[in-house]
Amino acid sequence: MTIMLLQTVTLPTPSALDPRGPVAAHESGLWWGMLAAAGVIFLLVLYLLLRPLFRRNDDPDVAPAPTLPHDTDRRWVVWGGAVMPAVVLFGVFIATLATLAAVRMPPHAADLTIDVVGHRWWWEVRYPGQGFETADEIHVPVGRPVRIRLTSGDVIHSFWVPQIGGKTDLIPGQLNETWVQADHPGTYYGKCGEYCGQQHAHMALAFVAQSPAEYEVWVRRESAGAQAAGDSGAVVGQQLFHDKGCAFCHSVRGTPFRGDVGPDLTHVATRRLLAGGSFDNTRGMLAGWIANPDVMKPGTLMPAVPMSGAELQALVDYLESLQ
Ligand code: CUA
């Protein structure tokens, strides 16, 4: 029996209560409001529960023996059991509607649209206006509302970046829309919010909010095709990318590789994460992922392709040249 310990990437745990954009701020405001209301009600119930315990027996108002329900008891049932819960639930309902209304539309028209397609288990991210696509990583300029169109290539997933906003489902055959806005630069992490199979827990994405200037630099780089393979290892690796069948599933813009099953790899070397946020994008993880995908991420659709150690090194050389 082989016991294998895999070092998966440890991403920061994003908290929806540490909002960095208007949608998440509304959502966390609702949460705090509900917590406050629940706290007050909890204390009230606790008081009513404990009060008889601390009553002295010689209190004149202590009933001598249990009695059958009479008017006073019925008042408790009606007010405490029906009227008060109805008022509280109605209040929560109104607060929820107000939050939904507040986050339904961006404050001003979103002039940037990003298409996100969920896959088992990674995120396809397309920038239709800019004409490129990437994976497991969304870049946005700070302070600007961004329209996100969501669909799925297989089962239902859910888009959720807790510090920015969500969740909205990605449903096969349906286009759902949401919008996001980040008010502070930084890298936030998103998670799939809907159970989607064996590796649901390893379906993360990096949400990178950048200053407009940095964002433009990123867009220019992503829009460009891949750099030509330079050193000899990368040249051999590029040929192997074709010969070993990688190009059936993956595309590299600027080359004849046009597969559209797996993630676009045009600038894979610049990404922070691999395999739907499962691993840091290091040379070792990349090589291990290619050599043994099903061990690294059981259930993945990425097949293992037999190759020698030297071939694997050359293939990784090529992928690492895709800056
Ligand atoms: Cu995709 Cu859970």
Boltz pocket constraint, residues with backbone or C-beta under 6 A from the ligand:
constraints:
  - pocket:
      binder: B
      contacts: [[A, 118], [A, 119], [A, 121], [A, 156], [A, 157], [A, 158], [A, 192], [A, 193], [A, 194], [A, 195], [A, 196], [A, 197], [A, 199], [A, 200], [A, 201], [A, 203]]
      max_distance: 6.0
